[in-house]
Amino acid sequence: MKKFISILEKIQMSVGIFFLVIFFLTILIQITTRHLGISVIWTVEVSTNAFIWSIFMGAAVMVNRREHFNFNIIERNLKGKRKAYLSIFNNIVLILFNIAIFLYGIEVVKTFWDYNWTSLPQLKMGYVWIVLPIMASTMIIYTFSHLLNHIKVIKSKEG
């Protein structure tokens, strides 16, 4: 499973970096064309949507690396099994939260699938919002992997 998680994280990180590069390039195009007095309206929408993708892909990777926002004052004061039990509880809460994001994300994609971009009407908004179920499903996979590791820690301490 570790190899699968590693490959999934690399793919997700690559997608996030790709969209971050698109974000920066469109911002540069926007700045340059404004100084030249040319109106290029599609850059606003492309940069915003690319930024959305890069942020959500990065958020999932941060969940895998355990570098996301958290309150760890309790965790720092616990050791052994108690720390593992707290981590299991946190992982279960995170999985449940991401299941909700996944389900509601699918609803958002269904709702906005046929909406068109304003500046590029040939593109659908569904392509933007499909990032929600993708992010949530990968967060579930990453968190489930962490959950299994914490269960192994508890079983090894019992045996």
C-alpha positions as CSV (number, residue, x, y, z in Angstrom):
1,M,0.0,0.0,0.0
2,K,2.9,2.3,0.7
3,K,4.0,2.2,-3.0
4,F,0.5,3.0,-4.1
5,I,0.3,5.9,-1.7
6,S,3.6,7.2,-2.9
7,I,2.6,7.0,-6.5
8,L,-0.7,8.7,-5.8
9,E,1.0,11.5,-3.9
10,K,3.5,12.1,-6.7
11,I,0.7,12.2,-9.3
12,Q,-1.3,14.6,-7.1
13,M,1.7,16.8,-6.4
14,S,2.5,16.9,-10.2
15,V,-1.1,17.9,-11.0
16,G,-1.0,20.6,-8.3
17,I,2.3,22.0,-9.6
18,F,1.0,21.9,-13.1
19,F,-1.9,24.1,-12.2
20,L,0.2,26.4,-10.0
21,V,2.4,27.0,-13.1
22,I,-0.7,27.8,-15.1
23,F,-1.8,30.1,-12.4
24,F,1.5,32.0,-12.4
25,L,1.7,32.1,-16.2
26,T,-1.8,33.5,-16.6
27,I,-1.1,36.1,-13.9
28,L,2.0,37.2,-15.8
29,I,0.1,37.3,-19.1
30,Q,-2.6,39.5,-17.3
31,I,0.0,41.9,-15.9
32,T,1.8,42.2,-19.2
33,T,-1.3,42.7,-21.3
34,R,-2.6,45.3,-18.9
35,H,0.6,47.3,-19.1
36,L,0.3,47.1,-22.9
37,G,-3.3,48.3,-22.7
38,I,-4.7,45.0,-24.1
39,S,-7.8,43.4,-22.4
40,V,-7.4,39.6,-22.1
41,I,-10.4,38.6,-20.0
42,W,-9.8,34.9,-20.0
43,T,-6.8,35.1,-17.8
44,V,-8.8,36.0,-14.7
45,E,-11.0,32.9,-15.0
46,V,-8.1,30.5,-15.9
47,S,-5.9,31.8,-13.1
48,T,-8.7,31.5,-10.5
49,N,-9.7,27.9,-11.6
50,A,-6.0,26.8,-11.8
51,F,-5.5,28.1,-8.3
52,I,-8.5,26.2,-7.1
53,W,-7.0,23.0,-8.5
54,S,-3.5,23.6,-7.1
55,I,-4.8,24.4,-3.6
56,F,-7.1,21.3,-3.4
57,M,-4.4,19.0,-4.8
58,G,-1.9,20.4,-2.3
59,A,-4.3,20.1,0.6
60,A,-4.7,16.3,0.0
61,V,-0.9,15.9,-0.1
62,M,-0.6,17.8,3.1
63,V,-3.1,15.4,4.7
64,N,-0.9,12.5,3.7
65,R,2.2,14.2,5.0
66,R,0.4,15.2,8.2
67,E,1.4,18.8,7.6
68,H,-2.1,20.2,7.5
69,F,-3.5,22.5,10.1
70,N,-4.1,20.8,13.4
71,F,-4.2,21.2,17.2
72,N,-1.6,18.9,18.6
73,I,-1.4,20.1,22.2
74,I,-3.0,16.9,23.5
75,E,-1.1,14.7,21.1
76,R,2.2,16.1,22.3
77,N,1.4,15.2,25.9
78,L,0.4,11.6,25.1
79,K,2.6,8.6,24.5
80,G,2.2,5.0,23.4
81,K,-1.2,3.5,23.1
82,R,-3.0,6.7,24.2
83,K,-1.4,8.7,21.4
84,A,-2.3,5.9,18.9
85,Y,-5.9,5.9,20.1
86,L,-6.1,9.7,19.7
87,S,-4.7,9.4,16.2
88,I,-7.2,6.7,15.4
89,F,-10.1,8.9,16.6
90,N,-8.7,11.8,14.6
91,N,-8.4,9.7,11.5
92,I,-12.0,8.4,11.8
93,V,-13.3,12.0,12.1
94,L,-11.2,13.0,9.1
95,I,-12.5,10.1,7.0
96,L,-16.1,10.9,7.9
97,F,-15.6,14.6,7.1
98,N,-14.0,13.7,3.7
99,I,-16.9,11.3,2.9
100,A,-19.2,14.2,3.4
101,I,-17.0,16.4,1.1
102,F,-16.9,13.6,-1.5
103,L,-20.7,13.2,-1.5
104,Y,-21.4,16.9,-1.6
105,G,-18.6,17.4,-4.1
106,I,-20.4,15.0,-6.4
107,E,-23.6,17.0,-6.0
108,V,-21.7,20.3,-6.8
109,V,-20.2,18.7,-9.9
110,K,-23.6,17.5,-11.1
111,T,-25.2,20.9,-10.4
112,F,-22.5,22.9,-12.2
113,W,-21.4,20.4,-14.9
114,D,-23.3,22.2,-17.7
115,Y,-22.5,25.7,-16.6
116,N,-20.0,27.4,-18.9
117,W,-17.1,29.6,-18.1
118,T,-17.9,33.2,-18.8
119,S,-14.8,34.0,-20.8
120,L,-14.3,30.6,-22.4
121,P,-17.8,29.2,-22.9
122,Q,-16.5,26.0,-24.5
123,L,-15.2,24.9,-21.0
124,K,-17.6,23.6,-18.4
125,M,-17.6,24.5,-14.7
126,G,-17.8,20.8,-13.9
127,Y,-14.2,20.5,-14.9
128,V,-13.3,22.9,-12.2
129,W,-15.4,21.4,-9.4
130,I,-14.6,17.8,-10.1
131,V,-11.5,18.6,-7.9
132,L,-13.7,18.3,-4.8
133,P,-14.5,14.6,-5.0
134,I,-11.0,13.9,-6.3
135,M,-9.4,15.7,-3.3
136,A,-11.8,14.0,-0.8
137,S,-11.3,10.5,-2.2
138,T,-7.5,10.8,-2.0
139,M,-7.7,12.3,1.5
140,I,-9.8,9.2,2.5
141,I,-7.2,6.9,1.0
142,Y,-4.3,8.7,2.7
143,T,-6.1,8.9,6.1
144,F,-7.2,5.2,5.8
145,S,-3.5,4.3,5.3
146,H,-2.6,6.3,8.4
147,L,-5.4,4.6,10.3
148,L,-4.1,1.2,9.5
149,N,-0.6,2.2,10.6
150,H,-2.0,3.4,14.0
151,I,-3.9,0.1,14.4
152,K,-0.7,-1.8,13.8
153,V,1.0,0.2,16.5
154,I,-1.7,-0.7,19.0
155,K,-1.6,-4.4,18.0
156,S,2.2,-4.5,18.3
157,K,2.1,-3.0,21.8
158,E,-0.6,-5.5,22.9
159,G,1.3,-8.5,21.5
